[in-house]
Amino acid sequence: MSSPQENLYDAIRIVKRKIIPLAFILYF
């Protein structure tokens, strides 16, 4: 069983993966 904290970190990691390329597209 994974702790809720681990699930939270996984969600943040996924969001960052989607936001970082988006930020690059917006800036360049």
mmCIF file of the N, C-alpha and C atoms, coordinates in Angstrom:
data_MODEL
# 
_entry.id   MODEL 
# 
loop_
_atom_site.group_PDB 
_atom_site.id 
_atom_site.type_symbol 
_atom_site.label_atom_id 
_atom_site.label_alt_id 
_atom_site.label_comp_id 
_atom_site.label_asym_id 
_atom_site.label_entity_id 
_atom_site.label_seq_id 
_atom_site.pdbx_PDB_ins_code 
_atom_site.Cartn_x 
_atom_site.Cartn_y 
_atom_site.Cartn_z 
_atom_site.occupancy 
_atom_site.B_iso_or_equiv 
_atom_site.pdbx_formal_charge 
_atom_site.auth_seq_id 
_atom_site.auth_comp_id 
_atom_site.auth_asym_id 
_atom_site.auth_atom_id 
_atom_site.pdbx_PDB_model_num 
ATOM 1  N N  . MET A 1 1  ? 0.843  -1.206 0.000   1.00 0.00 ? 1  MET A N  1 
ATOM 2  C CA . MET A 1 1  ? 0.000  0.000  0.000   1.00 0.00 ? 1  MET A CA 1 
ATOM 3  C C  . MET A 1 1  ? 0.875  1.253  0.000   1.00 0.00 ? 1  MET A C  1 
ATOM 4  N N  . SER A 1 2  ? 0.516  2.212  -0.813  1.00 0.00 ? 2  SER A N  1 
ATOM 5  C CA . SER A 1 2  ? 1.267  3.468  -0.847  1.00 0.00 ? 2  SER A CA 1 
ATOM 6  C C  . SER A 1 2  ? 0.571  4.487  0.050   1.00 0.00 ? 2  SER A C  1 
ATOM 7  N N  . SER A 1 3  ? 1.361  5.293  0.691   1.00 0.00 ? 3  SER A N  1 
ATOM 8  C CA . SER A 1 3  ? 0.795  6.302  1.595   1.00 0.00 ? 3  SER A CA 1 
ATOM 9  C C  . SER A 1 3  ? 0.205  7.453  0.782   1.00 0.00 ? 3  SER A C  1 
ATOM 10 N N  . PRO A 1 4  ? -0.758 8.181  1.344   1.00 0.00 ? 4  PRO A N  1 
ATOM 11 C CA . PRO A 1 4  ? -1.342 9.320  0.608   1.00 0.00 ? 4  PRO A CA 1 
ATOM 12 C C  . PRO A 1 4  ? -0.275 10.326 0.192   1.00 0.00 ? 4  PRO A C  1 
ATOM 13 N N  . GLN A 1 5  ? 0.760  10.466 1.027   1.00 0.00 ? 5  GLN A N  1 
ATOM 14 C CA . GLN A 1 5  ? 1.827  11.419 0.692   1.00 0.00 ? 5  GLN A CA 1 
ATOM 15 C C  . GLN A 1 5  ? 2.512  11.000 -0.608  1.00 0.00 ? 5  GLN A C  1 
ATOM 16 N N  . GLU A 1 6  ? 2.767  9.700  -0.765  1.00 0.00 ? 6  GLU A N  1 
ATOM 17 C CA . GLU A 1 6  ? 3.422  9.239  -2.004  1.00 0.00 ? 6  GLU A CA 1 
ATOM 18 C C  . GLU A 1 6  ? 2.531  9.527  -3.208  1.00 0.00 ? 6  GLU A C  1 
ATOM 19 N N  . ASN A 1 7  ? 1.228  9.299  -3.052  1.00 0.00 ? 7  ASN A N  1 
ATOM 20 C CA . ASN A 1 7  ? 0.321  9.582  -4.166  1.00 0.00 ? 7  ASN A CA 1 
ATOM 21 C C  . ASN A 1 7  ? 0.351  11.061 -4.509  1.00 0.00 ? 7  ASN A C  1 
ATOM 22 N N  . LEU A 1 8  ? 0.449  11.903 -3.478  1.00 0.00 ? 8  LEU A N  1 
ATOM 23 C CA . LEU A 1 8  ? 0.495  13.346 -3.713  1.00 0.00 ? 8  LEU A CA 1 
ATOM 24 C C  . LEU A 1 8  ? 1.744  13.710 -4.500  1.00 0.00 ? 8  LEU A C  1 
ATOM 25 N N  . TYR A 1 9  ? 2.881  13.143 -4.103  1.00 0.00 ? 9  TYR A N  1 
ATOM 26 C CA . TYR A 1 9  ? 4.131  13.449 -4.815  1.00 0.00 ? 9  TYR A CA 1 
ATOM 27 C C  . TYR A 1 9  ? 4.054  12.952 -6.257  1.00 0.00 ? 9  TYR A C  1 
ATOM 28 N N  . ASP A 1 10 ? 3.433  11.787 -6.469  1.00 0.00 ? 10 ASP A N  1 
ATOM 29 C CA . ASP A 1 10 ? 3.292  11.278 -7.839  1.00 0.00 ? 10 ASP A CA 1 
ATOM 30 C C  . ASP A 1 10 ? 2.446  12.241 -8.670  1.00 0.00 ? 10 ASP A C  1 
ATOM 31 N N  . ALA A 1 11 ? 1.368  12.753 -8.074  1.00 0.00 ? 11 ALA A N  1 
ATOM 32 C CA . ALA A 1 11 ? 0.495  13.681 -8.799  1.00 0.00 ? 11 ALA A CA 1 
ATOM 33 C C  . ALA A 1 11 ? 1.263  14.954 -9.147  1.00 0.00 ? 11 ALA A C  1 
ATOM 34 N N  . ILE A 1 12 ? 2.047  15.453 -8.192  1.00 0.00 ? 12 ILE A N  1 
ATOM 35 C CA . ILE A 1 12 ? 2.825  16.675 -8.450  1.00 0.00 ? 12 ILE A CA 1 
ATOM 36 C C  . ILE A 1 12 ? 3.821  16.428 -9.573  1.00 0.00 ? 12 ILE A C  1 
ATOM 37 N N  . ARG A 1 13 ? 4.449  15.244 -9.549  1.00 0.00 ? 13 ARG A N  1 
ATOM 38 C CA . ARG A 1 13 ? 5.436  14.920 -10.587 1.00 0.00 ? 13 ARG A CA 1 
ATOM 39 C C  . ARG A 1 13 ? 4.760  14.907 -11.958 1.00 0.00 ? 13 ARG A C  1 
ATOM 40 N N  . ILE A 1 14 ? 3.578  14.326 -12.053 1.00 0.00 ? 14 ILE A N  1 
ATOM 41 C CA . ILE A 1 14 ? 2.874  14.255 -13.337 1.00 0.00 ? 14 ILE A CA 1 
ATOM 42 C C  . ILE A 1 14 ? 2.492  15.659 -13.797 1.00 0.00 ? 14 ILE A C  1 
ATOM 43 N N  . VAL A 1 15 ? 2.008  16.476 -12.849 1.00 0.00 ? 15 VAL A N  1 
ATOM 44 C CA . VAL A 1 15 ? 1.604  17.843 -13.212 1.00 0.00 ? 15 VAL A CA 1 
ATOM 45 C C  . VAL A 1 15 ? 2.811  18.626 -13.713 1.00 0.00 ? 15 VAL A C  1 
ATOM 46 N N  . LYS A 1 16 ? 3.950  18.471 -13.020 1.00 0.00 ? 16 LYS A N  1 
ATOM 47 C CA . LYS A 1 16 ? 5.152  19.191 -13.448 1.00 0.00 ? 16 LYS A CA 1 
ATOM 48 C C  . LYS A 1 16 ? 5.543  18.766 -14.855 1.00 0.00 ? 16 LYS A C  1 
ATOM 49 N N  . ARG A 1 17 ? 5.423  17.469 -15.140 1.00 0.00 ? 17 ARG A N  1 
ATOM 50 C CA . ARG A 1 17 ? 5.797  16.980 -16.478 1.00 0.00 ? 17 ARG A CA 1 
ATOM 51 C C  . ARG A 1 17 ? 4.934  17.626 -17.546 1.00 0.00 ? 17 ARG A C  1 
ATOM 52 N N  . LYS A 1 18 ? 3.686  17.937 -17.210 1.00 0.00 ? 18 LYS A N  1 
ATOM 53 C CA . LYS A 1 18 ? 2.804  18.543 -18.210 1.00 0.00 ? 18 LYS A CA 1 
ATOM 54 C C  . LYS A 1 18 ? 2.986  20.052 -18.264 1.00 0.00 ? 18 LYS A C  1 
ATOM 55 N N  . ILE A 1 19 ? 3.320  20.661 -17.123 1.00 0.00 ? 19 ILE A N  1 
ATOM 56 C CA . ILE A 1 19 ? 3.418  22.130 -17.076 1.00 0.00 ? 19 ILE A CA 1 
ATOM 57 C C  . ILE A 1 19 ? 4.737  22.612 -17.666 1.00 0.00 ? 19 ILE A C  1 
ATOM 58 N N  . ILE A 1 20 ? 5.825  21.900 -17.419 1.00 0.00 ? 20 ILE A N  1 
ATOM 59 C CA . ILE A 1 20 ? 7.138  22.371 -17.889 1.00 0.00 ? 20 ILE A CA 1 
ATOM 60 C C  . ILE A 1 20 ? 7.169  22.505 -19.417 1.00 0.00 ? 20 ILE A C  1 
ATOM 61 N N  . PRO A 1 21 ? 6.754  21.498 -20.198 1.00 0.00 ? 21 PRO A N  1 
ATOM 62 C CA . PRO A 1 21 ? 6.735  21.663 -21.658 1.00 0.00 ? 21 PRO A CA 1 
ATOM 63 C C  . PRO A 1 21 ? 5.788  22.791 -22.075 1.00 0.00 ? 21 PRO A C  1 
ATOM 64 N N  . LEU A 1 22 ? 4.666  22.921 -21.364 1.00 0.00 ? 22 LEU A N  1 
ATOM 65 C CA . LEU A 1 22 ? 3.716  23.994 -21.679 1.00 0.00 ? 22 LEU A CA 1 
ATOM 66 C C  . LEU A 1 22 ? 4.370  25.348 -21.466 1.00 0.00 ? 22 LEU A C  1 
ATOM 67 N N  . ALA A 1 23 ? 5.123  25.496 -20.380 1.00 0.00 ? 23 ALA A N  1 
ATOM 68 C CA . ALA A 1 23 ? 5.802  26.765 -20.105 1.00 0.00 ? 23 ALA A CA 1 
ATOM 69 C C  . ALA A 1 23 ? 6.812  27.063 -21.213 1.00 0.00 ? 23 ALA A C  1 
ATOM 70 N N  . PHE A 1 24 ? 7.537  26.034 -21.657 1.00 0.00 ? 24 PHE A N  1 
ATOM 71 C CA . PHE A 1 24 ? 8.510  26.245 -22.739 1.00 0.00 ? 24 PHE A CA 1 
ATOM 72 C C  . PHE A 1 24 ? 7.798  26.710 -24.002 1.00 0.00 ? 24 PHE A C  1 
ATOM 73 N N  . ILE A 1 25 ? 6.647  26.124 -24.295 1.00 0.00 ? 25 ILE A N  1 
ATOM 74 C CA . ILE A 1 25 ? 5.907  26.516 -25.502 1.00 0.00 ? 25 ILE A CA 1 
ATOM 75 C C  . ILE A 1 25 ? 5.465  27.972 -25.382 1.00 0.00 ? 25 ILE A C  1 
ATOM 76 N N  . LEU A 1 26 ? 5.013  28.366 -24.188 1.00 0.00 ? 26 LEU A N  1 
ATOM 77 C CA . LEU A 1 26 ? 4.522  29.739 -24.016 1.00 0.00 ? 26 LEU A CA 1 
ATOM 78 C C  . LEU A 1 26 ? 5.670  30.740 -24.081 1.00 0.00 ? 26 LEU A C  1 
ATOM 79 N N  . TYR A 1 27 ? 6.825  30.368 -23.510 1.00 0.00 ? 27 TYR A N  1 
ATOM 80 C CA . TYR A 1 27 ? 7.952  31.309 -23.488 1.00 0.00 ? 27 TYR A CA 1 
ATOM 81 C C  . TYR A 1 27 ? 8.643  31.381 -24.845 1.00 0.00 ? 27 TYR A C  1 
ATOM 82 N N  . PHE A 1 28 ? 8.740  30.236 -25.538 1.00 0.00 ? 28 PHE A N  1 
ATOM 83 C CA . PHE A 1 28 ? 9.386  30.208 -26.855 1.00 0.00 ? 28 PHE A CA 1 
ATOM 84 C C  . PHE A 1 28 ? 8.373  29.823 -27.927 1.00 0.00 ? 28 PHE A C  1 
# 
